[in-house]
């Protein structure tokens, strides 16, 4: 690295104008303001800003003028503050800048402008990374960041306390282009009069991945994320505690043809104070909603978990939809003039103040409801499991059990001209004041090849105890002698001979796939992907030894192998143990993004992928005799338990950076201690402990949400666990 001292900023500009060597410009020791440093720099240079609070002209409305340079702080965002004083924006980036323009490690606060009070990015694509962007006010949207026709990368920032009083986007607005929003903490922002308290995306693709989006508020739709006329994938985010005060979609809102892939997210404890969709709301749109955890959301009207409105064909697949509450209908899912595909979900413990504790089909909706486990939902009136109101859904291969309706139809209620069909379903153990399984007003329901407690007319129907047993993923497998139980369930091979067997599905505890003729009821997957714990980002110096062990768990206990398609030169990864080792040489300074893959040995083999950033800092003046650092473990974490939710047992992985007295305990949702799993001194490195769902006295605890807390010295972390019996 070249160090320049003893010259004025203007002198440096003249003296180095023809130099092709990348130069570092120092603020304020050489250049008095941040803008002066940028004006002095050429493409490829670095402007390094010392700790301090920067105000006034030259330190706001900062413009790169198209230059590809790195603007970074020396001491981090907490110590290096750009304060706009409530009279200007922080950055104006609008001269075709690309990803060679980088803003890193600043606090940008007190910006005030019509749009983009923190950052205004128009027809440019910079990298905004590692900053704190807070307390900015946008009069018409994008209080923290406004991106117009941009391909910007926004990553690993803390974006909080920003307010938009206009068109939405309390934190970020993206209009056109393809913006990448990854790994940010987006919290406590507000769209005072419109949509998207956290993120407002319109006609934009890109990706929204790995963010924590919490505590944001919107008066309109999509308190955390609002998407219109575009389909950015929304992946692996934690979306919690957001509130729509006068619109729909406490978590995510999709409208006007938006059809994003929404996958792998945790969407919990969001609320909609006035309209529909506590977790997700979609109107005239067709998102694919798969493999999410959608729990604990609430809504004043319909659709505690998900609300599908007016057109479109959403696909709702393989989600956990649990403990959501709707004051009106559809505690889990609500459909209004919409016909989504609802398949492979666990819809459990949802509640509503009117009809349809699990699913409410309203206003000529005709969804396909297939291969779902619908249990322990409750409706104050009709349809504990499913309510059909002027609607005719198609039900196939579902298990409905333990649902409650205070009035009629513990499992299914059909009113106002509904005509659903049901085949290969189990309706058993539901309850209501009248008609505990099926209630039909003056409507018709065609039920075939199903097991209905109390009996129901129809070809192939039976009325026999299904003999549920506990298996790897839950408590509603079917007893089968071939799988080691003492009797065969009457549901075995009793389905419609013309029905296809669900691909990769099983009712057997030994995970052997079902074969024709199909078994009645819900089929568990024969294999689920392993869970690879996200490896924290790491910074090391050149010639410094780095070692860590990847951690992954598999819900069925399959063996796992590790691989990477992009290991840095000189790095190694043990396929069996997951041990990564690397000593970067003196030519490898810079940022390295490494992809890790954990693949199980199930059938079919499935994989989970994570990426980590390893930053190698430049070392100056290291002689040949310098010795390497000792090997060290850099990871310290409490991993999410796997499987989650679980039925009989689960595994909790954790890692320590150094030896410590460790306490790991399970608490219930009230904060009461359930069981202490570990209390001892534990060496550094990765470890595992199991929980069998029992309390300190050895009694099995009830289904519900629990919390696992790790205490190790001054390090603490808590994870939410879902027990589903």
N, C-alpha and C positions, 0 to 999 in steps of 0.2 A: 504494500500500500504506500503511495506517495504522500508525504506530508509537506504542506506548504505553510511557511510561517514568515512573519516579518514584512509583509507587503500589505498595502491597502487593497480593497476589493477591486477598485477600478484599475489599479496597476496590474493585478493578476489577469484581468480580462485582456488587456493589451499585450501583456507578455506571453500569454499562453494561447492566443487566438489561433495560432497555426499549429499547435501541438495536437498530436493524435493520441497522446497518453491520457487515459482516464484520470481525472483530477477530483480531489475532494475539496469542497469549499466549506469553510467553517463559519457558522453564525452563532453569536455575533462577533467573535474575535477578529474575523477578517471582513465579513460582510455584515453591515449593521442590521439588516432585516432579512426575513425569509425570502421576500420577493427579490431583494438585491442578490441573494445567493443564487436564485434561479436564473435571474437575468445574466449573471456572470457565467453560468455553467453552459457547457455544450453537451450534445448528445453523448450518453454513456457516463457522464460525470455523476458524482454524488454530492448532495448538499446535506451536511451534517450539522444538526442544530443542538446546541447545548441546552441543559436544563434551564427552565425559567418560564415566565408567563409573558407571551408576546401579544402586544396590543397595538392599535393604531394603524396608520397607513403603512403599507409594506408588509403587514402581518395579517391582513384580511383581504378578501377578494383576490386571493393568490392565483396567478395565471401562469401556466407552464408555457404558453405560446407555442405549443406543438412539440416541445422538446421531450425526448426520451431520457429522463434522468431519474435517479433515486433521491427522494426527499425523505430523510429519516432523522429521528431524534437520537441523541447519544445516550440518554438515560431513561428512556421509556416514556409511555404516555402519562403516567401519573405525575411525572416531574417536568413535562414539556407541554405547555398549554398554549393553544392559540385561542385567545378570547376576543370574540368579535364585537363585544360591547353592546349587543342588541341593535346595531345600526348597519350591519353589513353581513354578507355571507362569508364563509370560510374560504372556499375554493371555487374558482370558475375555470372549468376544464372543457374547452369547446373549440379546439383547433386541431382536430383529427389526431389527438394523442392516441397511442396504442399501449400495449401492455409493457412496454419499456418505460413508461411513466408510472412511477410507484410512489404512493404516499404511505408511510409506515411509522407507527409508534408515536402518535400525537394524541393529545386531547383537543378536540375541536368543540367549543362551547359558545353559547350565547349568540349564535348566528340568528339573523332575522332578515327574511327576504320573502318575496312572493312565492317562489318555489326554490327548492334546493338551498335551504339556509345554511346547512353544513357544507355540502358538496353539490354543485350544479354541474352535471356531466351531459353534454349535448354533442352528438355525433363524434364521440370520443370513447376510448376503451381502456382507461387506466386500471391499475391494481390499487385498491384501497384496502390496507391490511394492517391488523394489529393496533387499531386506533380506538380511542374512547370518544364517541360522538354523542354529546349530551346537551340538553337544555337549549336546543335550537327551536325556532318557531318559523313555520312556513305558512304564509297567508293563503296559499292555494295548493298545498300538497307537497309531499317529499320534504318534510322538515329536516331530516338528517341528510338524506341523499336523494337527488332527483336524477334519473337516467333517462335520456330521450334518444331513441335510435342508437343505443349503445350496446357494446359487447364488454362492458366493464366486468372486472372480477372483484367482488366484495367479500372478504374472508377474514375470519378471526378478529372481528371488531366487537366492541361492547357499545351497543347503540341503545341509549336509555333516556327517558324523560323528555323526549322531543314531542312537539305538538303541531299538528296541522289543523288549521281552522277552515280549510277550503275543500278541495276535491278528494281528500283522502290521503292515505299513506303517512301515518304519523311518524314512521321511521324512514321507509324506502318507497319510492315510486319508480316503476319501470314501465315505460311506454315505448313499444317497438323494440327491435333488436333482440338480443339474447344475453341477458345479464346472468352471471354466475354468482349466487349468494350462498356461501358455504361456511359453516363453522362459526357463525356469529352468535352472540348473546344479544337478543332483541327484547328489551323489557321495559314495561311501564311507559310506552309511547301512546299517543292519543290522536285519533282522527275525530275532531270535535263534531263535525257536521256530516261526515261522509263515510266511505268504506275503507277497510284495510288499516286497522290501528297499527299493525306491525309492518306488513308489506302489501302494496297495491300494485298488481301487475295487469297491464292492459296491452293486448296484441303483442305480447312478449313471450319468447321461449326461454332458452337458457335452462337453469336448474336452481332449485331451492333445496339444499341438502345439509343435514348435520347441524342445523341451527337449534338453539334453545330460544323459543319464542313464548314469553310468559308475561302476564300482567298487563297486556295491552288492551286498549279500549277503543271501540268505534261506535259512533252513533248509528252508522249504517250496517252493511253486511261484512262478514269476514273479519272478526275482531283481530285475529292473528294474521291471516293471509286472505286476500281477496283476489280472485283471478277472473278476468273478463276477456273474451275473444282471444285467448291464447292458451297454450297448454304446457307450461313449464313443469317438468317432473318435480313432485314434492316428496322428498325421500329422507327417511331416517331423522326427522326432526322431533324434538320434544316440544309439544304445543300445549301449554297448560295455563289455567288461571286467567284466560282472556275473556272479555265481556263485550257483547254487542248490546247496547242499551236500547236501541230503537229499530233494530233491523233483524237480520237472520244470519246464522252461522257464527256461533260463539268462538269456534276454532277456525274453520276454513269455509269460505263462501266461493261458489263457482256459478257463473251465469253467462248468458249471451254466447252460447256455443263453446264455452271453455271446456276442455276435456283432458285435464292433466292426469298423469299417473300419480296416485297418492299411495305410497307404499312404505312400509316399515316405520311408520311414525307412532309415537305415543301421543295420543290426543286425550287429555284428561282434565277434569275439573274446570272446563270452560262453561260459560253460561250465556244464555240469550234471554234478556229480560223482557222482550216484548213479543217476538214472532217465533220462528221455527229453526230447528237444527242446532241443538246445543253443541255438538261436536263438529259436524259437517252439514252444510246446506248446499244443494245444487238445484238450479232452475234453468230449464232449457239447455242442459249441458249433459255430457256423458263421460264423466270421469271414471277411471278404473281405480277402485278403492280396495286395495288388497294388503293383507298381512299387517294390518295396523292393530294397535291396542287402543280401543275407544272406550274409556271408562270414566264414570263419575261426572259426566256432563249433565247440565240441566237446562230446561227451556220452559218459557212461560206458556207456550202453546203446544206444538206438535214436534215429535222427533227428537227425543232426548239425545240419542246417539247420532243419527243421520236422518235428514229430511230430503226427500226427492220430490221436486215440484215441477209440474207442467212441462211435459215433453222431455226429450232426451232419453237415453237408455243407459243409465249408470250400471256398472258392473261392480258388485260388492262381494268380494271373495276372500275367504280364509282370514277373516278378522276376528278378534275377540271384542265383542260389543257387550259390555257388562256394567251394571250398577248405574245406568243412566236414568234420568227422571224427566218425564214430560207432564206438565200440569194438565194437559188435555190428552191427546192420543199418541200412541206409538212411542212407548218408553225406549225401545231399542231403535226401530226404524219406522219412518212414516212415509207413505207414498200418496201423492195427490196428483191425479191425472198423469201418472208416471208408471213405467213398467220396467223397473230394473231387473237385472239378474242377481239373485241373492243366493250364494252357493258356498258351502264349506265353512260357514261361520259358526262360532260359538256365541249364542245370544242368550245371555244369562243374567238373572237378577235385576232386570230392568223394571221400572215401575211407571205407571201413568195414572192420572186422576180421572180418566174416562175409560176409553176402550183400547184394547190392543197393547198389552203389557210388553210383548216382544216385538210384534210387527203389526202395524195398522195399515190396511190397504183401503184407500178412500177414493171416491169420485172417479169411477171407471178406470182404476188402476188394475193392470193384469201382470204383476211380476211373476217371474219364474223363481220359486223358492225350493231349492234343491240341496240335499245332503247337508243340512244344518242340524246342529244340536241346540234345541230351543228349550231351556230349562229354567225353572224357578223365577219366571217373570210374573208380574202381578198387575191386574187391572182392577180399578175400583168398581167398574161396571161389567162389561162383557169382553170375552176374548183374552184370557190370561196369556195365552201363547200368541195367537193370531186373531185379529179382527178383520172381517171382510164387510165393507159398507159400499154397496153398489159396485162391487169389484169381483173379479173372477180370476184369482191367481191359480197357477198350476203348482201343486206341491208334489214332490217326489223324493223319497229316500230320507225323510227327516225323522228325527226322534224328538218328540215333545213330551216332557215329563216334569212333574213338580211345579207346573204353572198354576196360578190361582186367579180366578175371577170371582169377585164378590157376588155378582148376580149369576150370569150364565156363560157356559162355554169355557171351562177351564183350559182346554187346549185350543179349540177353534170356535168362533162365533160367526155366523153368516146372517146378515140382515139387509133389508132394502134392495132386494133384487139381485143378490150376489149368487154366483154359480161356480164356485171353485171345484177343482178336481184334486184328489189325493191318491197317490199310489205308493206302495212300498214304504209306508210310514208306520212308526210306532207312536201311539197315543196312549200313555199309561201313567197312572199315578198323578194325574192332574185333578184339580178340585174346583168346585163352584157350588153356590147354593142350589142351583138346578143345572142339570146337564153337565156333569163334570168333565166330559171329554168333548163332545160336539153339540153345539146349539144351532139350530136352524129355525129362523123365524117363519117366513112363508117362502123361503128360498129353496134351492136344491144344492146338494153337494154330492158328488159322485166319488165314493171311496172304494178302492179295490186293492187287493193283495196287501192289506194293512192289518196291524194288530191293534185293536181298539178295546180298551178295558170296558167291560159291560156289553161289548158287541156292537156291530153296525152292519146293516145289510149291504151286500156287494160281493162281487165275484172274488174269491180267494181270501176274504177277510177271516181273521181268527180272533179269539178272545182268550189268550193264555199268557201267563206270566212270562215276560221276555227273558228272564234270568240274566239280568245285567251283572257283569263282573268288572273288577278293576284291572286295568292294564297300564301300559307304559305312559299313555297320554290322558287317562281319565277313567271314569267309573261307569262307562256305558258301552263297554264291549259286550259281546254275547258269549255266554257260556258254551264251550264246545269241547267235547271229549278229546278231539285231535290236538287241542291246544293245552291239554292238561287238566281241564275241569272235569267234574264228575257227571255232568249231564249235558245234552245238547239243547240249546235254546230252540223253542218252536219257531223262531224267526229265521233260523238257518235254512237257506235254500228255499224259502217260502215266498219269495217275491215273484213279480210278474215274469213269466218265462220269456216274454218278448223284450224285457228291459235290459239295457246294457249295464254291465258291471262297471262301477266307478273306477276309472283308471287310477292305479296306485292306492286303492282303498282297501281297508280290512275291517272286519268286526272281531278278529281273533287277537287274543293277548300275545300270541307268539309272532304277530305281524305278518303272517302268511297272507298274501293277497286273496281277496274274495274271487270266486270263479262262478260261472253260470251254473245253475240259476242263482240270481242275485239274492243275498240276504236282505231281509227287511230291516229298515232303520238306517241311522247315520253310520257312515264308514269313516273311521279314523285314517289318516294317511299312514301308509306303511313305513314311510321315512320322512323325517323333517331335517332341514338343513342344520348343520352345526352353527353355533354362535361364537364367532371370533371376537374377542374383546378388543376394542379400539386401543391401539398402542399410543400413548401420549407422544406429542411432538417433542423433539429433543434438539438441543444445541450443544455441540462439542467443538473442540478445536482440532485443527490439523494435527495428525500424528497422535491423537488421543484415542485410546481403546474404548470402544462402546460394546456393551453386551446386554441383551435382554432376552427373555423367553416369552414367546407368544403364548397366550392362554385361550383355549377354546373348549367348549363343552358341547356334547351332543345329547339331544333329548332321549334318544333310545340307547345311549351308552356305546355307540359304535366307535371304533378306533378312528383316529383322525390323522391325516398327513398334511404337512405344511409346504407351501411353495411360494415363489415370487417370480413374476416375469421380468422384473426390472431392478434386480439387485444392483447397487453401485459396484463399480469395478473394485475387486478385492474383498467384497463382503461375502459371507457364507451364511446359509440357513440350513439347519439340520431338519430334514423332512419328518423325523420321528418325534424329536423333543421340542421342536420349534425354537431352538436356540439360535439367535441372530448374533453374529460377531463381525466387527468391522473396525479397522484402523485406517481412516482416510489419510492419503498422502498429501504432500504439500501442493499438489496441483488440483485438489478436489474441494477447494473452498467454494461455498455457495449453497444453494438450497437443493435438496434431493427429496423427491416424492417417491416413496417406496410402497408398492402394492403387495399385500400379503393375502394369501388364500389358504383357507382351511377346508379340506375336502374329507367327507366321511366315507366309510366303506359300506354304507347301506345300499339298498337296491330300490330305486336307482341311486347312484352316488350323487350327493348334493354338496354344495360349497357355499361358504360365506367369504366375503371380501372386505378388507379394510385398507385404508391408506394412512400412512404417517409421514410427516415432514421431518427430515433430519437436516438441520442447518449446520454447516461446517464453517467455522470462523477462520479468517486468515490469521496466520501466525507470522510475525515479523521477527527476524533476528534469531531464529532457532539454529544452533550450531549442530554439527554432526554428532556431538557427544551427548546431546539432550536425551533423556530417557523417557520412555513411554509412561503414561499414567497406569496405575494398577487397574485391572478389570473392575467394573462396577455395575451393579444393577440399577437402572434408572427408573424402572416402572414402580409406581405405588398406586394401588387402586382397589376398589371393591367392585367386582364384576356383577352384571345382572345374573341372577340365578337362572339355571336352565335345567329342565324346561320351565317355562313360565307362560301361562298358568300350568300348574301341575296337580296331579291327583293323589299320588301316594308318596313320592319322594322327589327331592330336587337337590341339585348341587350348587354350591356357592363357592366361586373362585375369588381369591384375593392375592395381592402381592405386596411385599414390604421392601422399602428401599434400604432399611437397616433393621437389625434385631430390635424387637420392641415387645412390651407387655401388651398382649392383644385381648380384647374382649369383643366377641360377636354375639349379638342377642337378637331375638325376634320379639317384636311388639305388635299388639293389635292396633286397630284404627283409632282407638281411644288413647293410645300411648301406654297401655298397661303391658308389663313384661309377660310374655308367653313362655319363652324358654331361652336359656343361655346356652349357646353352642360351644363357645371357646372362651377360656379365661386362663391364659398362661403366656409365658415368654416364648416367642416364635422367632426363628432366624429369618434373615433377609431372603427374599426370593418369592416364588409363587407357591401358593398353598390352596387346598380345597377342604371344604367341610360340607356335610350333608344335613338336610333336615327332612324328617319323615312326617311332618305335619302333626306332631304331637307336642303337648305342653310338658312342663316340668314333672308332672305326675304320671306321664306316659299315656294320657288320654288324647285321642284324636280330636283336634279342634275343628270347628265348623268351616264351611266354605266362606271365603271372604278375602278382603285385602289386608295384608300384613306388611310390616316393615322390618328389614334386616339392617342393623346398624353395626358398623365396624369402628372401633376405637383402638388406635395404635399410637401411643405417645400423643403428639399434638395433631395427628392426622385422624379425621373422622369422615365417614361417608355413609350414606343411607340409600338403600334400594327398596323399591316397592315389589312385593311378592303377591301373586294371586293364587290362592288355593281353590281348586274347583273339584269337588267330590261328586 
